[in-house]
Amino acid sequence: MKLNEQLKEFRAMDLSSLDAEIAARKEELMKLRFQQAVGSIANPARLNTLRKEVARLHTIRTERSREGLEKKVK
C-alpha cells in the first residue's frame, strides 16, 4: 500500500479505531523485536516500517486531540 493511501485510511478512522490500530501495531512490533533477539526474523525491514506507522498513527491522534481542544477554547 502506498503511503498516501495509507495516510488517507488512517485519517478516515475514528479515535477508538486509531487506538486499536496503534495497540495492534505495537503488539506486532514487540513480537518482531522478540524474533530479532532470538535470531529468527523473516523480514527485518518490517521493524522499521512498523515503527514509522506507529509514529504516524500517534501524529494523527495528536492532531485530532488538538483539534478538539481548539474547538473547546473558541
PDB file of N, H, CA, C and O in Angstrom:
ATOM      1  N   MET A   1       0.848  -1.167   0.000  1.00  0.00           N
ATOM      2  CA  MET A   1       0.000   0.000   0.000  1.00  0.00           C
ATOM      3  C   MET A   1       0.897   1.234   0.000  1.00  0.00           C
ATOM      4  O   MET A   1       1.878   1.304   0.740  1.00  0.00           O
ATOM      5  N   LYS A   2       0.554   2.184  -0.821  1.00  0.00           N
ATOM      6  H   LYS A   2      -0.244   2.127  -1.422  1.00  0.00           H
ATOM      7  CA  LYS A   2       1.347   3.406  -0.899  1.00  0.00           C
ATOM      8  C   LYS A   2       1.096   4.273   0.326  1.00  0.00           C
ATOM      9  O   LYS A   2       0.070   4.154   0.996  1.00  0.00           O
ATOM     10  N   LEU A   3       2.048   5.139   0.599  1.00  0.00           N
ATOM     11  H   LEU A   3       2.881   5.236   0.055  1.00  0.00           H
ATOM     12  CA  LEU A   3       1.986   5.971   1.791  1.00  0.00           C
ATOM     13  C   LEU A   3       0.757   6.875   1.799  1.00  0.00           C
ATOM     14  O   LEU A   3       0.085   6.986   2.824  1.00  0.00           O
ATOM     15  N   ASN A   4       0.456   7.518   0.684  1.00  0.00           N
ATOM     16  H   ASN A   4       1.002   7.427  -0.148  1.00  0.00           H
ATOM     17  CA  ASN A   4      -0.699   8.422   0.634  1.00  0.00           C
ATOM     18  C   ASN A   4      -2.001   7.675   0.888  1.00  0.00           C
ATOM     19  O   ASN A   4      -2.881   8.174   1.590  1.00  0.00           O
ATOM     20  N   GLU A   5      -2.123   6.484   0.319  1.00  0.00           N
ATOM     21  H   GLU A   5      -1.408   6.079  -0.251  1.00  0.00           H
ATOM     22  CA  GLU A   5      -3.325   5.678   0.537  1.00  0.00           C
ATOM     23  C   GLU A   5      -3.434   5.285   2.005  1.00  0.00           C
ATOM     24  O   GLU A   5      -4.515   5.319   2.592  1.00  0.00           O
ATOM     25  N   GLN A   6      -2.294   4.910   2.590  1.00  0.00           N
ATOM     26  H   GLN A   6      -1.416   4.882   2.114  1.00  0.00           H
ATOM     27  CA  GLN A   6      -2.281   4.509   3.981  1.00  0.00           C
ATOM     28  C   GLN A   6      -2.663   5.685   4.897  1.00  0.00           C
ATOM     29  O   GLN A   6      -3.413   5.508   5.857  1.00  0.00           O
ATOM     30  N   LEU A   7      -2.150   6.867   4.599  1.00  0.00           N
ATOM     31  H   LEU A   7      -1.541   7.011   3.819  1.00  0.00           H
ATOM     32  CA  LEU A   7      -2.482   8.042   5.406  1.00  0.00           C
ATOM     33  C   LEU A   7      -3.959   8.385   5.295  1.00  0.00           C
ATOM     34  O   LEU A   7      -4.581   8.758   6.290  1.00  0.00           O
ATOM     35  N   LYS A   8      -4.529   8.266   4.103  1.00  0.00           N
ATOM     36  H   LYS A   8      -4.024   7.963   3.295  1.00  0.00           H
ATOM     37  CA  LYS A   8      -5.958   8.516   3.929  1.00  0.00           C
ATOM     38  C   LYS A   8      -6.772   7.535   4.754  1.00  0.00           C
ATOM     39  O   LYS A   8      -7.765   7.906   5.381  1.00  0.00           O
ATOM     40  N   GLU A   9      -6.343   6.283   4.747  1.00  0.00           N
ATOM     41  H   GLU A   9      -5.537   5.982   4.238  1.00  0.00           H
ATOM     42  CA  GLU A   9      -7.038   5.258   5.522  1.00  0.00           C
ATOM     43  C   GLU A   9      -6.957   5.560   7.014  1.00  0.00           C
ATOM     44  O   GLU A   9      -7.950   5.440   7.732  1.00  0.00           O
ATOM     45  N   PHE A  10      -5.761   5.954   7.482  1.00  0.00           N
ATOM     46  H   PHE A  10      -4.955   6.051   6.899  1.00  0.00           H
ATOM     47  CA  PHE A  10      -5.593   6.292   8.896  1.00  0.00           C
ATOM     48  C   PHE A  10      -6.436   7.505   9.276  1.00  0.00           C
ATOM     49  O   PHE A  10      -7.069   7.512  10.332  1.00  0.00           O
ATOM     50  N   ARG A  11      -6.451   8.522   8.430  1.00  0.00           N
ATOM     51  H   ARG A  11      -5.938   8.516   7.572  1.00  0.00           H
ATOM     52  CA  ARG A  11      -7.204   9.736   8.743  1.00  0.00           C
ATOM     53  C   ARG A  11      -8.718   9.510   8.726  1.00  0.00           C
ATOM     54  O   ARG A  11      -9.465  10.273   9.338  1.00  0.00           O
ATOM     55  N   ALA A  12      -9.164   8.482   8.039  1.00  0.00           N
ATOM     56  H   ALA A  12      -8.558   7.862   7.542  1.00  0.00           H
ATOM     57  CA  ALA A  12     -10.590   8.178   7.986  1.00  0.00           C
ATOM     58  C   ALA A  12     -11.077   7.475   9.257  1.00  0.00           C
ATOM     59  O   ALA A  12     -12.281   7.386   9.495  1.00  0.00           O
ATOM     60  N   MET A  13     -10.152   6.982  10.061  1.00  0.00           N
ATOM     61  H   MET A  13      -9.174   7.054   9.867  1.00  0.00           H
ATOM     62  CA  MET A  13     -10.521   6.253  11.276  1.00  0.00           C
ATOM     63  C   MET A  13     -10.951   7.204  12.382  1.00  0.00           C
ATOM     64  O   MET A  13     -10.509   8.351  12.442  1.00  0.00           O
ATOM     65  N   ASP A  14     -11.829   6.704  13.264  1.00  0.00           N
ATOM     66  H   ASP A  14     -12.188   5.772  13.216  1.00  0.00           H
ATOM     67  CA  ASP A  14     -12.184   7.490  14.443  1.00  0.00           C
ATOM     68  C   ASP A  14     -11.155   7.199  15.545  1.00  0.00           C
ATOM     69  O   ASP A  14     -10.289   6.341  15.379  1.00  0.00           O
ATOM     70  N   LEU A  15     -11.255   7.910  16.655  1.00  0.00           N
ATOM     71  H   LEU A  15     -11.959   8.608  16.789  1.00  0.00           H
ATOM     72  CA  LEU A  15     -10.240   7.798  17.701  1.00  0.00           C
ATOM     73  C   LEU A  15     -10.127   6.396  18.284  1.00  0.00           C
ATOM     74  O   LEU A  15      -9.018   5.925  18.537  1.00  0.00           O
ATOM     75  N   SER A  16     -11.246   5.724  18.500  1.00  0.00           N
ATOM     76  H   SER A  16     -12.146   6.107  18.294  1.00  0.00           H
ATOM     77  CA  SER A  16     -11.172   4.380  19.064  1.00  0.00           C
ATOM     78  C   SER A  16     -10.507   3.409  18.089  1.00  0.00           C
ATOM     79  O   SER A  16      -9.767   2.519  18.508  1.00  0.00           O
ATOM     80  N   SER A  17     -10.764   3.575  16.806  1.00  0.00           N
ATOM     81  H   SER A  17     -11.365   4.298  16.465  1.00  0.00           H
ATOM     82  CA  SER A  17     -10.116   2.732  15.803  1.00  0.00           C
ATOM     83  C   SER A  17      -8.619   3.022  15.738  1.00  0.00           C
ATOM     84  O   SER A  17      -7.809   2.107  15.583  1.00  0.00           O
ATOM     85  N   LEU A  18      -8.258   4.297  15.857  1.00  0.00           N
ATOM     86  H   LEU A  18      -8.916   5.039  15.982  1.00  0.00           H
ATOM     87  CA  LEU A  18      -6.841   4.664  15.878  1.00  0.00           C
ATOM     88  C   LEU A  18      -6.135   4.025  17.071  1.00  0.00           C
ATOM     89  O   LEU A  18      -5.033   3.492  16.936  1.00  0.00           O
ATOM     90  N   ASP A  19      -6.773   4.081  18.238  1.00  0.00           N
ATOM     91  H   ASP A  19      -7.668   4.514  18.348  1.00  0.00           H
ATOM     92  CA  ASP A  19      -6.177   3.483  19.430  1.00  0.00           C
ATOM     93  C   ASP A  19      -6.006   1.974  19.257  1.00  0.00           C
ATOM     94  O   ASP A  19      -4.978   1.414  19.637  1.00  0.00           O
ATOM     95  N   ALA A  20      -7.007   1.326  18.687  1.00  0.00           N
ATOM     96  H   ALA A  20      -7.843   1.780  18.378  1.00  0.00           H
ATOM     97  CA  ALA A  20      -6.930  -0.119  18.461  1.00  0.00           C
ATOM     98  C   ALA A  20      -5.826  -0.452  17.458  1.00  0.00           C
ATOM     99  O   ALA A  20      -5.099  -1.430  17.632  1.00  0.00           O
ATOM    100  N   GLU A  21      -5.703   0.350  16.427  1.00  0.00           N
ATOM    101  H   GLU A  21      -6.293   1.144  16.286  1.00  0.00           H
ATOM    102  CA  GLU A  21      -4.670   0.126  15.410  1.00  0.00           C
ATOM    103  C   GLU A  21      -3.273   0.335  15.996  1.00  0.00           C
ATOM    104  O   GLU A  21      -2.350  -0.422  15.695  1.00  0.00           O
ATOM    105  N   ILE A  22      -3.119   1.364  16.834  1.00  0.00           N
ATOM    106  H   ILE A  22      -3.868   1.979  17.078  1.00  0.00           H
ATOM    107  CA  ILE A  22      -1.837   1.605  17.492  1.00  0.00           C
ATOM    108  C   ILE A  22      -1.473   0.405  18.367  1.00  0.00           C
ATOM    109  O   ILE A  22      -0.333  -0.059  18.341  1.00  0.00           O
ATOM    110  N   ALA A  23      -2.425  -0.091  19.129  1.00  0.00           N
ATOM    111  H   ALA A  23      -3.351   0.286  19.150  1.00  0.00           H
ATOM    112  CA  ALA A  23      -2.163  -1.236  20.006  1.00  0.00           C
ATOM    113  C   ALA A  23      -1.778  -2.475  19.200  1.00  0.00           C
ATOM    114  O   ALA A  23      -0.874  -3.215  19.588  1.00  0.00           O
ATOM    115  N   ALA A  24      -2.456  -2.697  18.088  1.00  0.00           N
ATOM    116  H   ALA A  24      -3.190  -2.096  17.772  1.00  0.00           H
ATOM    117  CA  ALA A  24      -2.154  -3.861  17.249  1.00  0.00           C
ATOM    118  C   ALA A  24      -0.758  -3.756  16.646  1.00  0.00           C
ATOM    119  O   ALA A  24      -0.009  -4.732  16.619  1.00  0.00           O
ATOM    120  N   ARG A  25      -0.417  -2.567  16.166  1.00  0.00           N
ATOM    121  H   ARG A  25      -1.026  -1.774  16.189  1.00  0.00           H
ATOM    122  CA  ARG A  25       0.909  -2.378  15.559  1.00  0.00           C
ATOM    123  C   ARG A  25       2.009  -2.505  16.613  1.00  0.00           C
ATOM    124  O   ARG A  25       3.070  -3.062  16.330  1.00  0.00           O
ATOM    125  N   LYS A  26       1.771  -1.999  17.819  1.00  0.00           N
ATOM    126  H   LYS A  26       0.910  -1.546  18.049  1.00  0.00           H
ATOM    127  CA  LYS A  26       2.774  -2.108  18.882  1.00  0.00           C
ATOM    128  C   LYS A  26       2.973  -3.562  19.297  1.00  0.00           C
ATOM    129  O   LYS A  26       4.093  -3.985  19.584  1.00  0.00           O
ATOM    130  N   GLU A  27       1.884  -4.323  19.328  1.00  0.00           N
ATOM    131  H   GLU A  27       0.974  -3.980  19.096  1.00  0.00           H
ATOM    132  CA  GLU A  27       1.995  -5.735  19.666  1.00  0.00           C
ATOM    133  C   GLU A  27       2.802  -6.487  18.605  1.00  0.00           C
ATOM    134  O   GLU A  27       3.650  -7.314  18.937  1.00  0.00           O
ATOM    135  N   GLU A  28       2.535  -6.195  17.332  1.00  0.00           N
ATOM    136  H   GLU A  28       1.845  -5.523  17.062  1.00  0.00           H
ATOM    137  CA  GLU A  28       3.292  -6.817  16.256  1.00  0.00           C
ATOM    138  C   GLU A  28       4.769  -6.427  16.333  1.00  0.00           C
ATOM    139  O   GLU A  28       5.650  -7.253  16.097  1.00  0.00           O
ATOM    140  N   LEU A  29       5.026  -5.174  16.664  1.00  0.00           N
ATOM    141  H   LEU A  29       4.310  -4.502  16.856  1.00  0.00           H
ATOM    142  CA  LEU A  29       6.398  -4.687  16.802  1.00  0.00           C
ATOM    143  C   LEU A  29       7.119  -5.427  17.931  1.00  0.00           C
ATOM    144  O   LEU A  29       8.286  -5.796  17.794  1.00  0.00           O
ATOM    145  N   MET A  30       6.422  -5.637  19.036  1.00  0.00           N
ATOM    146  H   MET A  30       5.474  -5.337  19.148  1.00  0.00           H
ATOM    147  CA  MET A  30       7.013  -6.352  20.159  1.00  0.00           C
ATOM    148  C   MET A  30       7.368  -7.788  19.757  1.00  0.00           C
ATOM    149  O   MET A  30       8.440  -8.284  20.104  1.00  0.00           O
ATOM    150  N   LYS A  31       6.475  -8.445  19.031  1.00  0.00           N
ATOM    151  H   LYS A  31       5.604  -8.042  18.749  1.00  0.00           H
ATOM    152  CA  LYS A  31       6.735  -9.812  18.585  1.00  0.00           C
ATOM    153  C   LYS A  31       7.927  -9.867  17.634  1.00  0.00           C
ATOM    154  O   LYS A  31       8.746 -10.783  17.706  1.00  0.00           O
ATOM    155  N   LEU A  32       8.018  -8.880  16.743  1.00  0.00           N
ATOM    156  H   LEU A  32       7.352  -8.136  16.684  1.00  0.00           H
ATOM    157  CA  LEU A  32       9.146  -8.854  15.815  1.00  0.00           C
ATOM    158  C   LEU A  32      10.462  -8.593  16.535  1.00  0.00           C
ATOM    159  O   LEU A  32      11.492  -9.161  16.172  1.00  0.00           O
ATOM    160  N   ARG A  33      10.434  -7.742  17.550  1.00  0.00           N
ATOM    161  H   ARG A  33       9.597  -7.281  17.845  1.00  0.00           H
ATOM    162  CA  ARG A  33      11.653  -7.490  18.326  1.00  0.00           C
ATOM    163  C   ARG A  33      12.112  -8.762  19.033  1.00  0.00           C
ATOM    164  O   ARG A  33      13.308  -9.045  19.116  1.00  0.00           O
ATOM    165  N   PHE A  34      11.151  -9.519  19.537  1.00  0.00           N
ATOM    166  H   PHE A  34      10.180  -9.289  19.470  1.00  0.00           H
ATOM    167  CA  PHE A  34      11.499 -10.781  20.177  1.00  0.00           C
ATOM    168  C   PHE A  34      12.108 -11.744  19.156  1.00  0.00           C
ATOM    169  O   PHE A  34      13.108 -12.402  19.441  1.00  0.00           O
ATOM    170  N   GLN A  35      11.511 -11.825  17.977  1.00  0.00           N
ATOM    171  H   GLN A  35      10.698 -11.290  17.745  1.00  0.00           H
ATOM    172  CA  GLN A  35      12.058 -12.687  16.925  1.00  0.00           C
ATOM    173  C   GLN A  35      13.463 -12.248  16.536  1.00  0.00           C
ATOM    174  O   GLN A  35      14.322 -13.085  16.258  1.00  0.00           O
ATOM    175  N   GLN A  36      13.698 -10.958  16.516  1.00  0.00           N
ATOM    176  H   GLN A  36      13.000 -10.278  16.742  1.00  0.00           H
ATOM    177  CA  GLN A  36      15.021 -10.443  16.173  1.00  0.00           C
ATOM    178  C   GLN A  36      16.039 -10.843  17.240  1.00  0.00           C
ATOM    179  O   GLN A  36      17.173 -11.200  16.919  1.00  0.00           O
ATOM    180  N   ALA A  37      15.635 -10.783  18.495  1.00  0.00           N
ATOM    181  H   ALA A  37      14.714 -10.493  18.756  1.00  0.00           H
ATOM    182  CA  ALA A  37      16.535 -11.156  19.582  1.00  0.00           C
ATOM    183  C   ALA A  37      16.885 -12.635  19.520  1.00  0.00           C
ATOM    184  O   ALA A  37      18.012 -13.025  19.824  1.00  0.00           O
ATOM    185  N   VAL A  38      15.921 -13.455  19.127  1.00  0.00           N
ATOM    186  H   VAL A  38      15.006 -13.139  18.880  1.00  0.00           H
ATOM    187  CA  VAL A  38      16.148 -14.888  19.016  1.00  0.00           C
ATOM    188  C   VAL A  38      16.943 -15.203  17.754  1.00  0.00           C
ATOM    189  O   VAL A  38      17.676 -16.191  17.701  1.00  0.00           O
ATOM    190  N   GLY A  39      16.790 -14.360  16.747  1.00  0.00           N
ATOM    191  H   GLY A  39      16.194 -13.558  16.791  1.00  0.00           H
ATOM    192  CA  GLY A  39      17.539 -14.533  15.504  1.00  0.00           C
ATOM    193  C   GLY A  39      16.751 -15.209  14.402  1.00  0.00           C
ATOM    194  O   GLY A  39      17.333 -15.717  13.444  1.00  0.00           O
ATOM    195  N   SER A  40      15.437 -15.221  14.526  1.00  0.00           N
ATOM    196  H   SER A  40      14.964 -14.809  15.304  1.00  0.00           H
ATOM    197  CA  SER A  40      14.628 -15.903  13.517  1.00  0.00           C
ATOM    198  C   SER A  40      13.658 -14.962  12.803  1.00  0.00           C
ATOM    199  O   SER A  40      12.558 -15.372  12.434  1.00  0.00           O
ATOM    200  N   ILE A  41      14.051 -13.726  12.610  1.00  0.00           N
ATOM    201  H   ILE A  41      14.945 -13.392  12.910  1.00  0.00           H
ATOM    202  CA  ILE A  41      13.163 -12.762  11.972  1.00  0.00           C
ATOM    203  C   ILE A  41      13.196 -12.953  10.453  1.00  0.00           C
ATOM    204  O   ILE A  41      14.264 -13.051   9.849  1.00  0.00           O
ATOM    205  N   ALA A  42      12.012 -13.002   9.855  1.00  0.00           N
ATOM    206  H   ALA A  42      11.144 -12.923  10.345  1.00  0.00           H
ATOM    207  CA  ALA A  42      11.917 -13.254   8.414  1.00  0.00           C
ATOM    208  C   ALA A  42      12.156 -11.984   7.597  1.00  0.00           C
ATOM    209  O   ALA A  42      12.857 -12.012   6.586  1.00  0.00           O
ATOM    210  N   ASN A  43      11.568 -10.873   8.041  1.00  0.00           N
ATOM    211  H   ASN A  43      10.998 -10.850   8.862  1.00  0.00           H
ATOM    212  CA  ASN A  43      11.671  -9.625   7.286  1.00  0.00           C
ATOM    213  C   ASN A  43      12.121  -8.501   8.229  1.00  0.00           C
ATOM    214  O   ASN A  43      11.281  -7.847   8.847  1.00  0.00           O
ATOM    215  N   PRO A  44      13.420  -8.273   8.344  1.00  0.00           N
ATOM    216  CA  PRO A  44      13.908  -7.258   9.278  1.00  0.00           C
ATOM    217  C   PRO A  44      13.475  -5.838   8.928  1.00  0.00           C
ATOM    218  O   PRO A  44      13.417  -4.987   9.816  1.00  0.00           O
ATOM    219  N   ALA A  45      13.172  -5.560   7.675  1.00  0.00           N
ATOM    220  H   ALA A  45      13.219  -6.252   6.954  1.00  0.00           H
ATOM    221  CA  ALA A  45      12.742  -4.217   7.278  1.00  0.00           C
ATOM    222  C   ALA A  45      11.368  -3.884   7.845  1.00  0.00           C
ATOM    223  O   ALA A  45      11.011  -2.711   7.958  1.00  0.00           O
ATOM    224  N   ARG A  46      10.599  -4.903   8.201  1.00  0.00           N
ATOM    225  H   ARG A  46      10.889  -5.856   8.110  1.00  0.00           H
ATOM    226  CA  ARG A  46       9.263  -4.679   8.760  1.00  0.00           C
ATOM    227  C   ARG A  46       9.340  -3.940  10.097  1.00  0.00           C
ATOM    228  O   ARG A  46       8.411  -3.212  10.447  1.00  0.00           O
ATOM    229  N   LEU A  47      10.426  -4.114  10.845  1.00  0.00           N
ATOM    230  H   LEU A  47      11.181  -4.705  10.561  1.00  0.00           H
ATOM    231  CA  LEU A  47      10.590  -3.396  12.113  1.00  0.00           C
ATOM    232  C   LEU A  47      10.564  -1.890  11.896  1.00  0.00           C
ATOM    233  O   LEU A  47       9.843  -1.166  12.582  1.00  0.00           O
ATOM    234  N   ASN A  48      11.347  -1.431  10.947  1.00  0.00           N
ATOM    235  H   ASN A  48      11.932  -2.019  10.389  1.00  0.00           H
ATOM    236  CA  ASN A  48      11.420  -0.005  10.657  1.00  0.00           C
ATOM    237  C   ASN A  48      10.075   0.514  10.150  1.00  0.00           C
ATOM    238  O   ASN A  48       9.633   1.597  10.535  1.00  0.00           O
ATOM    239  N   THR A  49       9.436  -0.260   9.292  1.00  0.00           N
ATOM    240  H   THR A  49       9.795  -1.139   8.979  1.00  0.00           H
ATOM    241  CA  THR A  49       8.136   0.136   8.751  1.00  0.00           C
ATOM    242  C   THR A  49       7.102   0.271   9.861  1.00  0.00           C
ATOM    243  O   THR A  49       6.346   1.242   9.899  1.00  0.00           O
ATOM    244  N   LEU A  50       7.071  -0.698  10.756  1.00  0.00           N
ATOM    245  H   LEU A  50       7.684  -1.487  10.725  1.00  0.00           H
ATOM    246  CA  LEU A  50       6.110  -0.650  11.861  1.00  0.00           C
ATOM    247  C   LEU A  50       6.359   0.543  12.776  1.00  0.00           C
ATOM    248  O   LEU A  50       5.412   1.205  13.201  1.00  0.00           O
ATOM    249  N   ARG A  51       7.622   0.823  13.085  1.00  0.00           N
ATOM    250  H   ARG A  51       8.391   0.286  12.740  1.00  0.00           H
ATOM    251  CA  ARG A  51       7.928   1.977  13.929  1.00  0.00           C
ATOM    252  C   ARG A  51       7.399   3.261  13.315  1.00  0.00           C
ATOM    253  O   ARG A  51       6.837   4.108  14.009  1.00  0.00           O
ATOM    254  N   LYS A  52       7.581   3.398  12.019  1.00  0.00           N
ATOM    255  H   LYS A  52       8.038   2.710  11.455  1.00  0.00           H
ATOM    256  CA  LYS A  52       7.113   4.604  11.329  1.00  0.00           C
ATOM    257  C   LYS A  52       5.583   4.670  11.308  1.00  0.00           C
ATOM    258  O   LYS A  52       5.006   5.745  11.477  1.00  0.00           O
ATOM    259  N   GLU A  53       4.930   3.526  11.102  1.00  0.00           N
ATOM    260  H   GLU A  53       5.399   2.653  10.965  1.00  0.00           H
ATOM    261  CA  GLU A  53       3.468   3.505  11.090  1.00  0.00           C
ATOM    262  C   GLU A  53       2.909   3.892  12.454  1.00  0.00           C
ATOM    263  O   GLU A  53       1.929   4.633  12.539  1.00  0.00           O
ATOM    264  N   VAL A  54       3.526   3.394  13.517  1.00  0.00           N
ATOM    265  H   VAL A  54       4.321   2.792  13.448  1.00  0.00           H
ATOM    266  CA  VAL A  54       3.070   3.743  14.868  1.00  0.00           C
ATOM    267  C   VAL A  54       3.240   5.246  15.092  1.00  0.00           C
ATOM    268  O   VAL A  54       2.360   5.890  15.664  1.00  0.00           O
ATOM    269  N   ALA A  55       4.348   5.799  14.651  1.00  0.00           N
ATOM    270  H   ALA A  55       5.062   5.276  14.186  1.00  0.00           H
ATOM    271  CA  ALA A  55       4.579   7.233  14.793  1.00  0.00           C
ATOM    272  C   ALA A  55       3.547   8.036  14.006  1.00  0.00           C
ATOM    273  O   ALA A  55       3.047   9.051  14.492  1.00  0.00           O
ATOM    274  N   ARG A  56       3.229   7.588  12.802  1.00  0.00           N
ATOM    275  H   ARG A  56       3.635   6.764  12.408  1.00  0.00           H
ATOM    276  CA  ARG A  56       2.211   8.282  12.001  1.00  0.00           C
ATOM    277  C   ARG A  56       0.849   8.237  12.680  1.00  0.00           C
ATOM    278  O   ARG A  56       0.133   9.237  12.714  1.00  0.00           O
ATOM    279  N   LEU A  57       0.493   7.075  13.220  1.00  0.00           N
ATOM    280  H   LEU A  57       1.075   6.262  13.193  1.00  0.00           H
ATOM    281  CA  LEU A  57      -0.782   6.945  13.916  1.00  0.00           C
ATOM    282  C   LEU A  57      -0.838   7.854  15.140  1.00  0.00           C
ATOM    283  O   LEU A  57      -1.866   8.477  15.405  1.00  0.00           O
ATOM    284  N   HIS A  58       0.260   7.931  15.882  1.00  0.00           N
ATOM    285  H   HIS A  58       1.095   7.425  15.667  1.00  0.00           H
ATOM    286  CA  HIS A  58       0.310   8.835  17.039  1.00  0.00           C
ATOM    287  C   HIS A  58       0.172  10.290  16.598  1.00  0.00           C
ATOM    288  O   HIS A  58      -0.491  11.083  17.267  1.00  0.00           O
ATOM    289  N   THR A  59       0.784  10.635  15.494  1.00  0.00           N
ATOM    290  H   THR A  59       1.322   9.991  14.950  1.00  0.00           H
ATOM    291  CA  THR A  59       0.694  12.006  14.989  1.00  0.00           C
ATOM    292  C   THR A  59      -0.739  12.353  14.624  1.00  0.00           C
ATOM    293  O   THR A  59      -1.221  13.434  14.965  1.00  0.00           O
ATOM    294  N   ILE A  60      -1.419  11.461  13.943  1.00  0.00           N
ATOM    295  H   ILE A  60      -1.028  10.583  13.666  1.00  0.00           H
ATOM    296  CA  ILE A  60      -2.812  11.705  13.561  1.00  0.00           C
ATOM    297  C   ILE A  60      -3.686  11.809  14.800  1.00  0.00           C
ATOM    298  O   ILE A  60      -4.589  12.644  14.855  1.00  0.00           O
ATOM    299  N   ARG A  61      -3.425  10.963  15.800  1.00  0.00           N
ATOM    300  H   ARG A  61      -2.692  10.284  15.756  1.00  0.00           H
ATOM    301  CA  ARG A  61      -4.205  11.005  17.033  1.00  0.00           C
ATOM    302  C   ARG A  61      -3.986  12.338  17.755  1.00  0.00           C
ATOM    303  O   ARG A  61      -4.936  12.924  18.274  1.00  0.00           O
ATOM    304  N   THR A  62      -2.754  12.812  17.790  1.00  0.00           N
ATOM    305  H   THR A  62      -1.982  12.336  17.368  1.00  0.00           H
ATOM    306  CA  THR A  62      -2.447  14.091  18.432  1.00  0.00           C
ATOM    307  C   THR A  62      -3.112  15.246  17.696  1.00  0.00           C
ATOM    308  O   THR A  62      -3.637  16.165  18.325  1.00  0.00           O
ATOM    309  N   GLU A  63      -3.092  15.202  16.375  1.00  0.00           N
ATOM    310  H   GLU A  63      -2.666  14.456  15.865  1.00  0.00           H
ATOM    311  CA  GLU A  63      -3.769  16.241  15.592  1.00  0.00           C
ATOM    312  C   GLU A  63      -5.240  16.301  15.942  1.00  0.00           C
ATOM    313  O   GLU A  63      -5.796  17.384  16.123  1.00  0.00           O
ATOM    314  N   ARG A  64      -5.873  15.146  16.038  1.00  0.00           N
ATOM    315  H   ARG A  64      -5.421  14.266  15.891  1.00  0.00           H
ATOM    316  CA  ARG A  64      -7.300  15.097  16.369  1.00  0.00           C
ATOM    317  C   ARG A  64      -7.577  15.642  17.757  1.00  0.00           C
ATOM    318  O   ARG A  64      -8.542  16.380  17.957  1.00  0.00           O
ATOM    319  N   SER A  65      -6.735  15.283  18.716  1.00  0.00           N
ATOM    320  H   SER A  65      -5.951  14.684  18.554  1.00  0.00           H
ATOM    321  CA  SER A  65      -6.978  15.760  20.079  1.00  0.00           C
ATOM    322  C   SER A  65      -6.769  17.269  20.167  1.00  0.00           C
ATOM    323  O   SER A  65      -7.472  17.949  20.916  1.00  0.00           O
ATOM    324  N   ARG A  66      -5.810  17.796  19.410  1.00  0.00           N
ATOM    325  H   ARG A  66      -5.239  17.244  18.802  1.00  0.00           H
ATOM    326  CA  ARG A  66      -5.604  19.248  19.413  1.00  0.00           C
ATOM    327  C   ARG A  66      -6.751  19.968  18.734  1.00  0.00           C
ATOM    328  O   ARG A  66      -7.125  21.063  19.154  1.00  0.00           O
ATOM    329  N   GLU A  67      -7.317  19.375  17.690  1.00  0.00           N
ATOM    330  H   GLU A  67      -7.012  18.486  17.349  1.00  0.00           H
ATOM    331  CA  GLU A  67      -8.482  19.983  17.041  1.00  0.00           C
ATOM    332  C   GLU A  67      -9.631  20.083  18.028  1.00  0.00           C
ATOM    333  O   GLU A  67     -10.342  21.087  18.066  1.00  0.00           O
ATOM    334  N   GLY A  68      -9.810  19.037  18.829  1.00  0.00           N
ATOM    335  H   GLY A  68      -9.233  18.222  18.799  1.00  0.00           H
ATOM    336  CA  GLY A  68     -10.865  19.050  19.848  1.00  0.00           C
ATOM    337  C   GLY A  68     -10.635  20.107  20.886  1.00  0.00           C
ATOM    338  O   GLY A  68     -11.585  20.755  21.324  1.00  0.00           O
ATOM    339  N   LEU A  69      -9.399  20.305  21.296  1.00  0.00           N
ATOM    340  H   LEU A  69      -8.627  19.779  20.940  1.00  0.00           H
ATOM    341  CA  LEU A  69      -9.080  21.326  22.294  1.00  0.00           C
ATOM    342  C   LEU A  69      -9.306  22.719  21.744  1.00  0.00           C
ATOM    343  O   LEU A  69      -9.802  23.597  22.449  1.00  0.00           O
ATOM    344  N   GLU A  70      -8.945  22.923  20.489  1.00  0.00           N
ATOM    345  H   GLU A  70      -8.542  22.210  19.916  1.00  0.00           H
ATOM    346  CA  GLU A  70      -9.126  24.248  19.872  1.00  0.00           C
ATOM    347  C   GLU A  70     -10.617  24.576  19.752  1.00  0.00           C
ATOM    348  O   GLU A  70     -11.010  25.731  19.915  1.00  0.00           O
ATOM    349  N   LYS A  71     -11.435  23.585  19.474  1.00  0.00           N
ATOM    350  H   LYS A  71     -11.116  22.646  19.342  1.00  0.00           H
ATOM    351  CA  LYS A  71     -12.873  23.826  19.370  1.00  0.00           C
ATOM    352  C   LYS A  71     -13.450  24.212  20.724  1.00  0.00           C
ATOM    353  O   LYS A  71     -14.343  25.057  20.801  1.00  0.00           O
ATOM    354  N   LYS A  72     -12.941  23.593  21.804  1.00  0.00           N
ATOM    355  H   LYS A  72     -12.216  22.907  21.742  1.00  0.00           H
ATOM    356  CA  LYS A  72     -13.430  23.897  23.152  1.00  0.00           C
ATOM    357  C   LYS A  72     -13.026  25.289  23.580  1.00  0.00           C
ATOM    358  O   LYS A  72     -13.786  25.954  24.285  1.00  0.00           O
ATOM    359  N   VAL A  73     -11.864  25.752  23.183  1.00  0.00           N
ATOM    360  H   VAL A  73     -11.247  25.212  22.611  1.00  0.00           H
ATOM    361  CA  VAL A  73     -11.354  27.062  23.583  1.00  0.00           C
ATOM    362  C   VAL A  73     -12.141  28.168  22.901  1.00  0.00           C
ATOM    363  O   VAL A  73     -12.407  29.200  23.517  1.00  0.00           O
ATOM    364  N   LYS A  74     -12.512  27.977  21.665  1.00  0.00           N
ATOM    365  H   LYS A  74     -12.296  27.139  21.166  1.00  0.00           H
ATOM    366  CA  LYS A  74     -13.210  29.031  20.909  1.00  0.00           C
ATOM    367  C   LYS A  74     -14.602  29.221  21.340  1.00  0.00           C
ATOM    368  O   LYS A  74     -15.307  30.069  20.795  1.00  0.00           O
TER     369      LYS A  74
END
